[in-house]
Amino acid sequence: MGKFDGQVVYITGIARGQGRNHALRFAAEGASIIGMDIAKQIADHQTYPTATEADLAETVRLVEEAGGKILAKQGDTRDLKFQQELVAEGVEQFGRLDHVVANAGILTWGLTWELTEAQFDDVVEINLVGTWKTLKAAIPPMLEAKNGGSITIISSTAGLKAMPMQSSYSASKFGLRGLAQSAAKELGPKHIRVNTVHPYAVHTAMALEDTEAFKAFDTFGEHFPSMMNHYPVASLDDLSDAVLYLATANAVTGAEFAIDMGSSKV
């Protein structure tokens, strides 16, 4: 018996990294998965390798190989119609929607006054507006089902402590906290809990293969330390442990979980 037998989870940014790991962990506990990922280069200012269609197909293969059920499609969180149609198809196929993990996001680097319009607009539109569209697509069928459930929004340490050369990213991640707090207050009476998770460095391509990150560390290194030099990078399971906990934590809503080796407090 799994913790999520018979339940359904909608996860954005599912092609690799945190999103894929969340999908595999939920599926291993019996959940059916609805997933999406843009699975291609989003913007020319990205300086880390992006997910691909092959990555998305591999996530589907891994979930199915483990005996899980999954409906996953390629699309953009900024496309509300796409998300609404995907969620509706998933609910029709699996019968319900219980949990949402709003994980999709991008990062760019640059001094506040040197960022291009695209660097600011793309990051805010994908990370913040795209997540609002995820909630807009997912909440109505959750309310209609009257099963309660949970929404977990992946913010960042940069949403707790603004970081240099990340003003568009920090602005978007701080914005997610406000979005989550409003939704938590609105949905509490409906038995739907809303929380945020705030990672720092995680073992993903976005964190470990970004060519611009090391330049920022060299210039503004005093802002990037953690309390745990012996554990500099969180594992994917460190994040999934928090996400799955929040999906089962009946007394927790409006919480902000920092999985960041203490970096937000330094």
C-alpha positions in Angstrom: 0.0 0.0 0.0 1.3 3.4 -0.9 0.7 6.8 0.8 -1.0 8.1 -2.3 -2.9 5.1 -3.6 -5.8 6.3 -5.8 -4.6 10.0 -5.7 -3.6 12.2 -8.6 -0.7 14.7 -8.7 -0.2 17.5 -11.3 3.5 18.4 -11.6 5.0 21.2 -13.8 8.6 21.1 -15.1 8.6 17.3 -15.0 11.1 16.4 -17.7 14.1 16.1 -15.4 15.7 17.2 -12.1 13.3 18.0 -9.3 10.1 17.6 -11.3 11.1 14.1 -12.5 12.1 13.0 -9.1 8.9 14.2 -7.5 7.0 12.3 -10.2 8.9 9.1 -9.5 8.5 9.4 -5.7 4.8 10.1 -5.9 4.3 7.2 -8.4 6.2 4.9 -6.2 3.6 5.7 -3.5 0.7 4.9 -5.7 -0.2 8.2 -7.2 -1.1 8.8 -10.9 0.8 11.7 -12.5 -0.3 14.5 -14.7 2.8 16.3 -16.0 4.1 19.0 -18.3 7.4 20.6 -19.4 8.3 23.0 -22.1 11.2 20.6 -22.8 13.2 22.9 -25.1 15.3 26.1 -25.0 13.0 28.8 -23.5 15.2 31.9 -23.9 18.6 32.7 -25.4 19.7 34.2 -22.1 19.6 30.8 -20.3 23.2 29.8 -19.4 22.5 26.2 -18.3 21.5 23.1 -20.3 17.7 22.9 -20.8 15.4 19.9 -20.7 14.5 18.3 -24.0 11.7 16.2 -25.5 13.9 13.2 -24.9 14.1 14.1 -21.2 10.3 14.3 -21.0 10.0 10.9 -22.8 12.4 9.4 -20.3 10.4 10.7 -17.4 7.3 8.9 -18.8 9.3 5.8 -19.4 10.7 5.7 -15.9 7.3 6.3 -14.3 5.7 3.6 -16.4 8.6 1.2 -15.9 8.1 1.6 -12.1 4.4 0.6 -12.6 3.0 4.1 -12.4 0.4 5.8 -14.5 1.3 9.1 -16.2 -0.1 11.6 -18.7 2.6 14.0 -19.7 2.7 16.6 -22.5 5.0 19.2 -23.8 3.8 22.8 -23.2 4.4 26.2 -21.6 3.2 27.2 -18.2 2.5 30.6 -19.7 -0.2 29.0 -21.9 -3.3 28.9 -19.7 -5.4 27.1 -22.3 -2.8 24.3 -22.6 -2.7 23.8 -18.8 -6.5 23.9 -18.5 -6.9 21.3 -21.2 -4.1 19.1 -19.8 -5.6 19.1 -16.3 -9.0 18.4 -17.7 -7.7 15.5 -19.7 -5.9 14.1 -16.7 -8.9 14.4 -14.5 -11.0 12.6 -17.1 -8.4 9.9 -17.4 -7.6 9.4 -13.7 -10.8 10.5 -12.2 -9.7 13.3 -9.8 -6.9 15.8 -8.9 -5.6 15.8 -5.3 -2.2 17.6 -5.3 -0.3 20.1 -7.3 3.5 20.7 -7.4 4.2 23.9 -9.2 7.9 23.3 -10.0 8.6 24.8 -13.4 10.9 27.8 -13.5 13.9 29.4 -15.1 16.9 31.5 -14.0 19.0 34.2 -15.6 21.9 36.3 -14.3 22.9 40.0 -14.5 23.1 43.2 -12.6 19.7 44.8 -12.1 20.3 47.7 -14.4 22.0 45.6 -17.0 19.3 42.9 -17.4 17.6 43.0 -20.8 13.8 43.3 -20.9 13.7 39.7 -22.0 15.7 38.6 -19.0 13.3 40.3 -16.6 10.1 39.6 -18.4 10.7 35.9 -19.3 11.7 35.0 -15.7 8.7 36.8 -14.1 6.3 35.5 -16.7 7.4 31.9 -16.4 8.1 31.7 -12.7 5.4 33.8 -11.3 2.7 34.4 -13.9 3.1 30.8 -15.2 2.6 29.5 -11.6 -0.5 31.5 -11.2 -1.8 30.0 -14.4 -1.0 26.5 -13.0 -3.2 27.3 -10.0 -5.9 28.8 -12.1 -6.0 25.6 -14.2 -5.8 23.2 -11.2 -7.8 24.7 -8.4 -11.3 24.6 -10.0 -11.2 20.8 -10.5 -9.9 20.3 -7.0 -12.7 22.3 -5.6 -15.3 20.5 -7.7 -14.0 17.1 -6.5 -14.3 18.2 -2.8 -11.4 15.9 -1.8 -9.3 18.6 -0.2 -5.6 18.2 -1.1 -2.5 20.3 -1.3 -0.6 22.7 -3.5 3.2 23.0 -3.1 4.9 25.8 -4.9 8.6 25.6 -5.5 10.1 29.0 -4.7 13.8 29.4 -3.8 16.2 30.7 -1.1 16.2 33.7 -3.4 12.5 34.2 -2.4 13.5 34.5 1.2 16.8 36.4 0.8 17.2 38.4 -2.4 20.4 37.5 -4.2 22.8 39.7 -6.3 22.7 39.3 -10.1 19.3 37.6 -9.6 16.9 40.5 -9.4 14.3 39.1 -11.8 14.6 35.6 -10.3 14.4 37.0 -6.7 11.4 39.2 -7.6 9.6 36.2 -9.1 10.4 33.9 -6.2 9.3 36.5 -3.6 6.2 36.9 -5.6 5.4 33.2 -5.3 5.4 33.6 -1.5 2.6 36.2 -1.8 0.7 34.1 -4.3 0.9 31.1 -2.0 -0.1 33.0 1.1 -3.2 34.5 -0.6 -4.2 31.0 -1.9 -3.6 29.4 1.4 -6.0 31.8 3.1 -8.6 31.4 0.4 -8.4 27.6 0.2 -8.1 26.7 3.9 -11.9 26.6 4.4 -12.0 24.2 1.3 -9.5 21.8 3.0 -6.8 22.6 0.4 -3.4 23.4 1.9 -0.9 25.7 0.2 2.8 25.8 1.0 6.1 26.9 -0.5 9.5 25.1 -0.6 12.7 27.1 -0.8 15.7 25.3 -2.2 19.3 26.6 -2.5 21.7 24.5 -4.5 20.2 21.2 -5.7 21.8 18.4 -7.7 20.4 19.5 -11.1 21.8 20.9 -14.3 20.2 24.3 -13.5 22.3 24.5 -10.3 25.5 22.7 -11.2 26.0 23.4 -14.9 25.3 27.1 -15.1 28.3 28.9 -16.6 27.3 32.3 -15.2 26.7 31.2 -11.6 30.4 30.8 -10.9 31.0 34.4 -12.1 28.4 35.7 -9.6 30.0 33.6 -6.8 33.4 35.1 -7.6 32.0 38.7 -7.5 29.5 38.5 -4.7 30.6 35.4 -2.8 29.8 36.8 0.6 26.1 36.5 -0.2 26.1 32.8 -1.2 27.4 30.8 1.7 25.4 28.2 3.7 25.9 26.8 7.2 26.9 23.4 5.9 30.1 23.4 3.9 30.2 19.7 4.3 26.9 19.4 2.5 27.0 22.0 -0.3 24.4 20.6 -2.6 21.0 19.1 -1.7 20.0 15.9 -3.3 16.8 15.5 -5.4 15.4 13.3 -2.6 16.1 16.0 -0.1 13.6 18.1 -2.0 11.1 15.3 -2.8 11.1 14.4 0.9 9.8 17.9 1.7 7.3 17.9 -1.2 5.8 14.5 -0.2 5.7 15.5 3.4 3.7 18.6 2.6 1.3 16.6 0.6 0.5 14.6 3.7 0.9 17.2 6.5 -2.7 17.8 7.4 -1.9 20.5 9.9 0.5 22.5 7.7 -0.5 25.4 5.4 1.0 28.8 4.6 4.4 27.3 5.6 7.7 28.2 3.9 10.1 25.2 4.0 13.7 26.2 3.4 15.7 23.1 2.2 18.8 25.2 1.8 21.5 24.1 4.2 20.8 27.3 6.2 21.8 29.6 3.4 18.8 31.9 3.9 20.0 32.7 7.4 23.5 33.6 6.5 
